[in-house]
Protein backbone atom coordinates (compact mmCIF):
# COMPACT_ATOMS: atom_id res chain seq x y z
CA UNK A 1 0.00 0.00 0.00
CA UNK A 2 1.32 3.44 -1.03
CA UNK A 3 2.17 5.86 1.74
CA UNK A 4 0.12 9.08 2.14
CA UNK A 5 3.19 11.11 1.14
CA UNK A 6 3.52 9.23 -2.17
CA UNK A 7 -0.22 9.62 -2.84
CA UNK A 8 -0.04 13.35 -2.10
CA UNK A 9 2.92 13.77 -4.45
CA UNK A 10 1.12 11.88 -7.23
CA UNK A 11 -2.00 14.00 -6.74
CA UNK A 12 0.04 17.18 -6.89
CA UNK A 13 1.65 16.06 -10.17
CA UNK A 14 -1.76 15.28 -11.68
CA UNK A 15 -3.20 18.62 -10.56
CA UNK A 16 -0.19 20.44 -11.96
CA UNK A 17 -0.61 18.70 -15.31
CA UNK A 18 -4.30 19.54 -15.33
CA UNK A 19 -3.65 23.21 -14.56
CA UNK A 20 -1.01 23.39 -17.29
CA UNK A 21 -3.51 21.96 -19.77
CA UNK A 22 -6.15 24.53 -18.72
CA UNK A 23 -3.68 27.37 -19.01
CA UNK A 24 -2.72 26.28 -22.52
CA UNK A 25 -6.42 26.35 -23.48
CA UNK A 26 -7.04 29.74 -21.90
CA UNK A 27 -3.97 31.23 -23.58
CA UNK A 28 -5.22 30.32 -27.06
CA UNK A 29 -4.01 32.96 -29.52
CA UNK A 30 -6.27 35.99 -29.90
CA UNK A 31 -7.88 36.25 -33.33
CA UNK A 32 -11.16 37.60 -34.66
CA UNK A 33 -12.91 34.44 -33.39
CA UNK A 34 -10.73 33.26 -30.49
CA UNK A 35 -9.38 34.63 -27.24
CA UNK A 36 -10.84 37.02 -24.67
CA UNK A 37 -11.91 40.64 -24.89
CA UNK A 38 -13.97 43.07 -22.85
CA UNK A 39 -16.80 45.47 -23.66
CA UNK A 40 -18.61 48.11 -21.62
CA UNK A 41 -22.25 48.54 -22.57
CA UNK A 42 -24.76 51.23 -21.65
CA UNK A 43 -26.97 49.30 -19.23
CA UNK A 44 -30.17 50.36 -21.01
CA UNK A 45 -29.03 48.07 -23.85
CA UNK A 46 -28.03 45.15 -21.62
CA UNK A 47 -30.68 42.66 -22.75
CA UNK A 48 -29.74 43.23 -26.40
CA UNK A 49 -26.01 42.81 -25.88
CA UNK A 50 -26.42 39.69 -23.75
CA UNK A 51 -28.14 38.00 -26.68
CA UNK A 52 -25.46 39.18 -29.13
CA UNK A 53 -22.76 37.69 -26.89
CA UNK A 54 -24.65 34.40 -26.43
CA UNK A 55 -24.95 33.81 -30.17
CA UNK A 56 -21.37 34.92 -30.92
CA UNK A 57 -19.89 32.63 -28.26
CA UNK A 58 -22.10 29.75 -29.45
CA UNK A 59 -20.86 30.22 -33.01
CA UNK A 60 -17.23 30.65 -31.87
CA UNK A 61 -16.71 28.52 -28.71
CA UNK A 62 -13.11 29.68 -28.27
CA UNK A 63 -14.19 33.32 -28.04
CA UNK A 64 -15.02 34.92 -24.67
CA UNK A 65 -16.66 38.36 -24.43
CA UNK A 66 -16.52 39.77 -20.90
CA UNK A 67 -19.21 42.46 -20.63
CA UNK A 68 -19.70 45.14 -18.01
CA UNK A 69 -22.99 47.03 -17.94
CA UNK A 70 -22.70 50.60 -16.71
CA UNK A 71 -23.82 54.15 -17.42
CA UNK A 72 -22.97 55.65 -20.78
CA UNK A 73 -20.54 58.07 -19.14
CA UNK A 74 -18.72 55.16 -17.51
CA UNK A 75 -18.56 53.36 -20.85
CA UNK A 76 -16.86 56.33 -22.53
CA UNK A 77 -14.52 56.80 -19.55
CA UNK A 78 -13.44 53.17 -19.91
CA UNK A 79 -12.82 53.58 -23.64
CA UNK A 80 -10.88 56.82 -23.26
CA UNK A 81 -8.72 55.44 -20.44
CA UNK A 82 -7.95 52.35 -22.59
CA UNK A 83 -9.50 49.99 -20.05
CA UNK A 84 -11.65 48.48 -22.79
CA UNK A 85 -11.54 48.47 -26.58
CA UNK A 86 -15.28 48.34 -27.24
CA UNK A 87 -18.36 50.15 -25.95
CA UNK A 88 -22.07 50.31 -26.76
CA UNK A 89 -23.68 53.75 -26.35
CA UNK A 90 -26.59 55.92 -27.42
CA UNK A 91 -24.31 58.52 -29.00
CA UNK A 92 -21.43 58.43 -31.44
CA UNK A 93 -17.87 59.18 -30.47
CA UNK A 94 -16.99 62.86 -30.92
CA UNK A 95 -14.13 64.19 -33.01
CA UNK A 96 -12.45 65.45 -29.83
CA UNK A 97 -12.60 61.95 -28.34
CA UNK A 98 -11.22 60.48 -31.56
CA UNK A 99 -8.32 62.94 -31.42
CA UNK A 100 -7.55 62.04 -27.79
CA UNK A 101 -7.49 58.34 -28.68
CA UNK A 102 -5.29 59.06 -31.68
CA UNK A 103 -2.82 60.80 -29.36
CA UNK A 104 -2.69 57.49 -27.48
CA UNK A 105 -2.02 55.56 -30.71
CA UNK A 106 -5.59 54.24 -30.92
CA UNK A 107 -7.96 54.57 -33.87
CA UNK A 108 -11.69 54.38 -33.18
CA UNK A 109 -14.26 52.90 -35.53
CA UNK A 110 -17.96 53.42 -34.94
CA UNK A 111 -21.18 52.21 -36.53
CA UNK A 112 -24.82 52.90 -35.82
CA UNK A 113 -26.24 49.47 -35.09
CA UNK A 114 -29.86 50.27 -34.21
CA UNK A 115 -32.57 52.83 -33.53
CA UNK A 116 -34.11 52.37 -30.09
CA UNK A 117 -37.50 53.84 -29.20
CA UNK A 118 -37.99 55.27 -25.73
CA UNK A 119 -41.15 53.79 -24.25
CA UNK A 120 -43.38 55.10 -21.47
CA UNK A 121 -45.04 52.43 -19.34
CA UNK A 122 -47.74 52.61 -16.68
CA UNK A 123 -49.70 50.21 -14.50
CA UNK A 124 -52.43 48.33 -16.43
CA UNK A 125 -55.03 49.89 -14.13
CA UNK A 126 -53.99 53.42 -15.10
CA UNK A 127 -56.80 54.79 -17.34
CA UNK A 128 -54.41 56.96 -19.38
CA UNK A 129 -53.50 55.38 -22.70
CA UNK A 130 -52.22 58.29 -24.81
CA UNK A 131 -50.10 61.38 -24.19
CA UNK A 132 -48.91 64.38 -26.16
CA UNK A 133 -45.22 65.28 -25.95
CA UNK A 134 -46.26 68.48 -24.16
CA UNK A 135 -47.96 66.39 -21.49
CA UNK A 136 -44.86 64.19 -21.18
CA UNK A 137 -42.68 67.29 -20.81
CA UNK A 138 -44.99 68.71 -18.13
CA UNK A 139 -44.83 65.41 -16.23
CA UNK A 140 -41.03 65.29 -16.40
CA UNK A 141 -40.60 68.90 -15.29
CA UNK A 142 -43.07 68.53 -12.44
CA UNK A 143 -45.50 71.08 -13.92
CA UNK A 144 -48.11 68.32 -13.97
CA UNK A 145 -47.94 66.77 -10.53
CA UNK A 146 -51.17 64.79 -10.43
CA UNK A 147 -52.71 62.33 -12.87
CA UNK A 148 -55.91 64.35 -12.67
CA UNK A 149 -54.00 67.10 -14.51
CA UNK A 150 -53.81 64.71 -17.46
CA UNK A 151 -57.03 62.68 -17.25
CA UNK A 152 -60.02 62.62 -14.89
CA UNK A 153 -58.85 60.10 -12.30
CA UNK A 154 -58.20 59.72 -8.59
CA UNK A 155 -54.80 58.01 -8.98
CA UNK A 156 -53.09 60.87 -7.19
CA UNK A 157 -49.53 62.24 -7.56
CA UNK A 158 -47.48 61.23 -10.59
CA UNK A 159 -44.23 59.37 -9.88
CA UNK A 160 -41.70 59.17 -12.75
CA UNK A 161 -39.19 56.32 -12.57
CA UNK A 162 -35.92 55.86 -14.48
CA UNK A 163 -33.30 53.14 -14.12
CA UNK A 164 -30.44 55.39 -12.97
CA UNK A 165 -29.90 59.08 -12.22
CA UNK A 166 -26.99 59.05 -14.73
CA UNK A 167 -28.86 56.98 -17.32
CA UNK A 168 -28.60 57.89 -20.99
CA UNK A 169 -32.41 57.81 -20.98
CA UNK A 170 -32.44 60.67 -18.46
CA UNK A 171 -30.12 62.69 -20.70
CA UNK A 172 -32.23 61.96 -23.78
CA UNK A 173 -35.56 62.91 -22.21
CA UNK A 174 -34.18 66.03 -20.52
CA UNK A 175 -32.47 67.28 -23.68
CA UNK A 176 -35.18 66.41 -26.19
CA UNK A 177 -38.27 67.43 -24.18
CA UNK A 178 -37.03 69.96 -21.60
CA UNK A 179 -34.24 71.66 -23.59
CA UNK A 180 -31.78 70.63 -20.90
CA UNK A 181 -33.80 71.98 -17.98
CA UNK A 182 -33.73 69.93 -14.76
CA UNK A 183 -36.22 67.18 -14.07
CA UNK A 184 -38.90 67.70 -11.46
CA UNK A 185 -38.90 66.57 -7.85
CA UNK A 186 -41.31 63.78 -8.81
CA UNK A 187 -38.59 61.90 -10.76
CA UNK A 188 -36.84 58.94 -9.09
CA UNK A 189 -34.00 56.54 -9.94
CA UNK A 190 -34.81 52.89 -9.22
CA UNK A 191 -31.33 51.44 -9.73
CA UNK A 192 -32.08 49.14 -12.67
CA UNK A 193 -34.52 48.57 -15.52
CA UNK A 194 -36.16 45.55 -13.79
CA UNK A 195 -36.71 47.81 -10.76
CA UNK A 196 -38.52 50.29 -13.01
CA UNK A 197 -40.89 47.50 -14.06
CA UNK A 198 -41.46 46.51 -10.45
CA UNK A 199 -42.26 50.10 -9.49
CA UNK A 200 -44.81 50.39 -12.31
CA UNK A 201 -46.40 47.05 -11.51
CA UNK A 202 -46.59 47.86 -7.80
CA UNK A 203 -47.80 51.46 -8.09
CA UNK A 204 -50.80 52.66 -10.09
CA UNK A 205 -49.49 56.23 -10.13
CA UNK A 206 -45.99 55.45 -11.51
CA UNK A 207 -44.84 56.07 -15.08
CA UNK A 208 -41.63 54.37 -16.20
CA UNK A 209 -39.15 55.31 -18.92
CA UNK A 210 -37.41 52.35 -20.64
CA UNK A 211 -35.90 51.32 -23.96
CA UNK A 212 -38.41 49.49 -26.13
CA UNK A 213 -36.40 46.26 -26.22
CA UNK A 214 -37.29 45.76 -22.55
CA UNK A 215 -41.06 45.71 -23.20
CA UNK A 216 -41.43 43.27 -26.08
CA UNK A 217 -43.03 39.87 -25.78
CA UNK A 218 -39.84 38.47 -27.25
CA UNK A 219 -38.08 39.11 -23.94
CA UNK A 220 -38.50 35.34 -23.68
CA UNK A 221 -35.41 35.22 -25.92
CA UNK A 222 -33.44 36.22 -22.84
CA UNK A 223 -34.60 32.97 -21.22
CA UNK A 224 -33.88 30.75 -24.25
CA UNK A 225 -30.91 28.41 -24.18
CA UNK A 226 -27.82 29.65 -25.94
CA UNK A 227 -28.28 26.99 -28.62
CA UNK A 228 -31.98 27.73 -29.24
CA UNK A 229 -31.32 31.45 -29.51
CA UNK A 230 -28.46 30.87 -31.93
CA UNK A 231 -30.49 28.50 -34.12
CA UNK A 232 -33.30 31.07 -34.30
CA UNK A 233 -31.05 33.68 -35.96
CA UNK A 234 -28.27 31.76 -37.74
CA UNK A 235 -30.46 30.55 -40.60
CA UNK A 236 -31.19 32.40 -43.83
CA UNK A 237 -34.78 33.27 -42.93
CA UNK A 238 -35.55 36.77 -41.60
CA UNK A 239 -36.73 36.97 -38.02
CA UNK A 240 -40.08 38.31 -36.90
CA UNK A 241 -40.20 41.58 -35.04
CA UNK A 242 -41.55 41.30 -31.52
CA UNK A 243 -44.85 42.65 -30.25
CA UNK A 244 -45.32 44.58 -27.01
CA UNK A 245 -45.84 42.99 -23.62
CA UNK A 246 -49.17 43.14 -21.80
CA UNK A 247 -47.60 42.95 -18.33
CA UNK A 248 -47.57 46.76 -18.25
CA UNK A 249 -49.45 49.31 -20.33
CA UNK A 250 -47.34 50.87 -23.08
CA UNK A 251 -48.49 54.41 -23.79
CA UNK A 252 -49.18 55.69 -27.29
CA UNK A 253 -47.79 59.13 -28.16
CA UNK A 254 -48.94 61.84 -30.53
CA UNK A 255 -46.29 63.09 -32.93
CA UNK A 256 -46.44 66.91 -33.24
CA UNK A 257 -44.58 66.75 -36.55
CA UNK A 258 -47.44 64.84 -38.18
CA UNK A 259 -50.79 66.16 -39.32
CA UNK A 260 -52.35 63.12 -37.74
CA UNK A 261 -54.96 62.67 -35.04
CA UNK A 262 -53.64 59.22 -34.17
CA UNK A 263 -51.25 58.38 -31.34
CA UNK A 264 -48.61 55.72 -31.97
CA UNK A 265 -47.01 52.99 -29.88
CA UNK A 266 -43.32 52.07 -30.34
CA UNK A 267 -43.71 49.26 -32.85
CA UNK A 268 -40.81 48.64 -35.24
CA UNK A 269 -42.82 49.88 -38.21
CA UNK A 270 -43.62 53.19 -36.51
CA UNK A 271 -40.00 53.61 -35.45
CA UNK A 272 -38.97 52.98 -39.06
CA UNK A 273 -41.36 55.46 -40.64
CA UNK A 274 -40.87 58.12 -37.96
CA UNK A 275 -44.43 58.11 -36.64
CA UNK A 276 -43.34 57.26 -33.10
CA UNK A 277 -41.73 60.47 -31.83
CA UNK A 278 -39.27 59.34 -29.13
CA UNK A 279 -36.25 57.47 -30.45
CA UNK A 280 -32.47 57.50 -30.17
CA UNK A 281 -29.51 55.90 -31.90
CA UNK A 282 -27.46 52.95 -30.69
CA UNK A 283 -23.75 52.89 -31.56
CA UNK A 284 -20.96 50.36 -31.32
CA UNK A 285 -17.50 51.90 -30.97
CA UNK A 286 -14.21 50.00 -30.95
CA UNK A 287 -10.47 50.59 -31.07
CA UNK A 288 -9.87 46.90 -31.72
CA UNK A 289 -7.99 45.88 -34.85
CA UNK A 290 -9.87 43.95 -37.53
CA UNK A 291 -7.90 40.77 -36.82
CA UNK A 292 -8.51 40.90 -33.06
CA UNK A 293 -11.44 39.43 -31.14
CA UNK A 294 -12.73 42.94 -30.46
CA UNK A 295 -12.71 43.55 -34.20
CA UNK A 296 -14.39 40.20 -34.86
CA UNK A 297 -17.21 40.90 -32.42
CA UNK A 298 -17.64 44.38 -33.92
CA UNK A 299 -17.98 42.83 -37.38
CA UNK A 300 -20.48 40.28 -36.03
CA UNK A 301 -22.80 42.80 -34.34
CA UNK A 302 -22.73 45.16 -37.32
CA UNK A 303 -23.20 42.27 -39.76
CA UNK A 304 -26.24 40.27 -40.83
CA UNK A 305 -26.58 37.93 -37.83
CA UNK A 306 -26.01 40.68 -35.28
CA UNK A 307 -28.64 42.81 -36.99
CA UNK A 308 -31.13 39.91 -36.97
CA UNK A 309 -30.66 39.59 -33.21
CA UNK A 310 -31.43 43.31 -32.83
CA UNK A 311 -34.57 42.96 -34.98
CA UNK A 312 -35.70 40.09 -32.79
CA UNK A 313 -35.58 42.27 -29.66
CA UNK A 314 -38.16 44.71 -31.04
CA UNK A 315 -35.97 47.71 -31.87
CA UNK A 316 -35.00 48.80 -35.37
CA UNK A 317 -31.73 47.40 -36.79
CA UNK A 318 -29.56 49.87 -38.68
CA UNK A 319 -29.35 47.44 -41.59
CA UNK A 320 -32.90 46.77 -42.64
CA UNK A 321 -34.25 43.39 -43.64
CA UNK A 322 -37.84 42.41 -44.11
CA UNK A 323 -39.52 42.87 -40.73
CA UNK A 324 -42.83 41.29 -39.79
CA UNK A 325 -44.70 43.08 -37.05
CA UNK A 326 -48.07 42.67 -35.46
CA UNK A 327 -49.63 46.08 -35.03
CA UNK A 328 -52.42 47.01 -32.66
CA UNK A 329 -53.78 49.81 -30.55
N, C-alpha and C positions, 0 to 999 in steps of 0.2 A: 504494500500500500504506500502511495506517494505521501511524502510529508507535506504539511500545510504550507511550508515555505516554498517547496517546489511547485505546488498548485498555484500559489499566489504569483510566483514568477511567470508561470505559463499563462495565467490569466492576464497579467500585465502586458505580456508580449502580444497576445491576441487583441487586447484593447488598443494597443499602440498601432497594430496593423490596421485595425478597423478605422481608427481616427485618421491615419494616413490616407486610406482609401477615400474617406469622406472629404478630406481636404483637397485631394486631387480633383474630385467631382466639383466641389464648390469653386475651385480656382480655374474652371473651364474658361478658355479664352473668350474675351468679350468681343462679340460681333453684333450684327444688326438683329440676330435672333437668339443669341446666347449671352449669358453673363448676368450681371445685376446692375440695375440703375434705380435712381430715385426720381419721384416727381412730387411737386406740391400743388395741390388742387384747391381752388376756391370751394369751400365746403357746401355751397349751394348747388354745386354740380357733382357731389359725391356719388349719388346713386348711378349717375351716368358713367363716371369714370371707373367705378367698381366693375361694371359689366364689360367695359372695354378691356380692362386688365384681365378679367376672367377668361374672355375669349382668346386674347393674345397669348396668355400663358398656356391655355389648352392647346392652341395651334403650335406653340413653340415651347415644349416642356423644359428646355434648358434655359429659358429666359425668366427672370424674376424682377418684377416691377414693385418697388417698395414705395407706397403712396402715403403721404401725409396730407390730411385735410385741415385747412386753416382758413383764416380770412384772406381776402385778396391782397391786402397790404402785406401780410406775412409771406404770401407766395412770391410777390415781387422782391421783398427783402431777401428772401432765400436765393432767388435767381441772381440778384445784383451782388450778393456777397459770395457767390460761387459755391454755395452749399448744395445746390441742386442744378441740374442742367435743363430741367423741363418744368413748366408750370401750365396750369389751366386757369384762365381768368375771363372776366367779362369785359375787359378792354384790351386793346392792342398795346404792344410795347411802344413807348415814345421814342422819338429820334434822340432825345437827350439820354435816355436809358441805353439805347443802342451805342451811342458814342462812349458812354462810361464803360460798357462791356468791351468795346473795341480797344479801349485804353488798357484793358486787362487781357488782351489777346484772345478775346472771345467774340464770335460772330453769331448774332441771334437771327433765327428764322421764325416767322410767325405765319399762321394761317387761321382764318375764320373757319371754325368747324361746325357751327350751328347758330341758329337764332332761337333764343329761349324766351317764351312769353312769361310775364310776371302775373301770377294768378292771385285773386283775392278770394279767400274762403271764409265761410261763416257756418255756424251751427245749423243743421237741417231744420230746426224749429224757428229759425230767424225768418220772418215773413219777407224780408227784403231780398229781391232776386236780381235787381238791375241798379246800376249806379252810373251817373255821369262822371267825367273826370273832375269836374268842379266839386262834386260831392265828395269824391275820394280825397281831393286836395284839402277840403275843409275838415274832413275827418283826421287826416294826417297832421294838420296844423293845430288841431284842437279847437277850431272855430265851431265845428259841430261836435258837441260833447255828448249828446244823447241821441239814441236811435229815433226818438220821436221827432228830432230835427230833420230826419230823412224820410220817415214813413210813420204813419199813425200806429204806434205800438207802445207797450208798457215794458219793453225790455230793459230800459234804464240806460246808464252811462255806457258809452262806447269804449272798448278796450282794444287797442291795436297791438298785435304781437308780431315781432320779427324773430329770426333765429339768433341774431347776435347784434350788439350795438355797433360793431365795426363791419357788419355784413355789407357786401356789395349791393345787396337789395336795398338796404337803407340809403346808400349813396345814390342809387338809381332813382328811387322814388323821391327823395329830397330834391335832387337836381332837376328831374324832369317835370315834377308837379308843383314844387314849392320854390323853384328858382334858387335853390341853395339855402333857403330859410330853414331855421331849426324846426324839428318835429315837436309836436305838442307834448304836454305832460301826461297825456293818455296813451303814450307809446311805450311798450315794454319789450325787453329782450328776454327770450325764453331759454337761450343757451344752445339750442339745436333745432333743426327742422322738425324732427319727431315731436319735440316739446311744443312746437307751434300747433301741430295737429291735436295734441292732447288738450291744449288750452282751448282750442275751438270746440272740440268735442265736449269738454267739461263745462263750458260757459256759453250761454246763449247770447251774451252781449259782446263776445270777442269777434274780431275780424283779423284773419291771418294773412300774411304776405309771404308767398312761396314761389319758387320756380315751377313751371307747369309740369316738368317731368316727375315731380313728387306727387301729383294728383291724378295720374292716369291709372286706369284699371290694369295696365300692363306692369304695374309695380310688382306683380307676381313674378316677373322676370328676375327680380332681385332674390327670389327664393328658389329659383330653378337651380338644378345642379349645373356645375360648370360645363359638363358634356352636353346637356340638353340645351343650354343657352347657346353654346357654340354651334350645335347642329342647326338651330333655328335661324342662324344668320350666315353660315358658311356656304350654303347652297347658292344656286344661280337665281332663284326666285326672289322677287322683291318682298319685303316684309310689310305687314299691315300696320298702319299707324294706330296708336292706342286711343281708346275713348276715355272719358273722364270718370273718376270714381264717384260713387254715390254715398260714401262714408261721411263726407262733408258737402255742403252746398257751395258750388263754384259760381261766383257772381258773373253775370254778363255785363259788359261795359259798352256805353255809347261812344262812338268815335266822332269827335267834333270836326274832323277833317272831311267827313262824309255827309252828303246830303241824304241822310238815311234815318228813318225813324226806328230802325231796329238796333237792339243791343246785341253784342256778340260775345260768345264764350271763347276761351283760348284753344280752339281746335287747330290742328295743323293747317288745314285749308285756310282758315281765317288769319293765321300768322303769315302764311305764304302770300295771300293777296292784300295784306295790310289792313284788313277790316278790324282786327283786334288791336287796340291802340297801345297797349303796354308790352314792349318787347325790348330785348337787349341782345347783344352779340356774345358769342362764346369763342374764345381764342385759345389756341395751343401755341406755346412759345418755347423754343428750345435752342440751346447752344451746342447740342450734341452733334458730332460729325455724322455724315450719312452712313458710314460703315459701323458706327457704334450702336449699342442697344438703344440708347436714347433716340438716335436717329431712326432706328428701325421701328420703334413704337410710334414715333411721330408720323412716319410714313403709313403705318397701319391705321391710326385713328383718322388721318386725313384722307385715307383711301376708301375703296368701295365697302369693305367689310365694316370698318369703323363707322362709316356714315350710315350703314344699315342698322347698326346697333343704336345710333342716335335716333334714327327714325322710329325705331321700336319703342323708345322711351316716351314718345309723344311730342317731342320738340322738333323743330325744323332743321334737317341736316343742311349744311352749306352746299353740298353737292346733291342736287335733286335727282330722285328716281321717282318712279310712279308710286304715289302714296294713296292707300285706301283708308278712308276715314269714315266713321259713322257719325253723322251730324245730328244734333237735336237741340231742343231749347234748354 
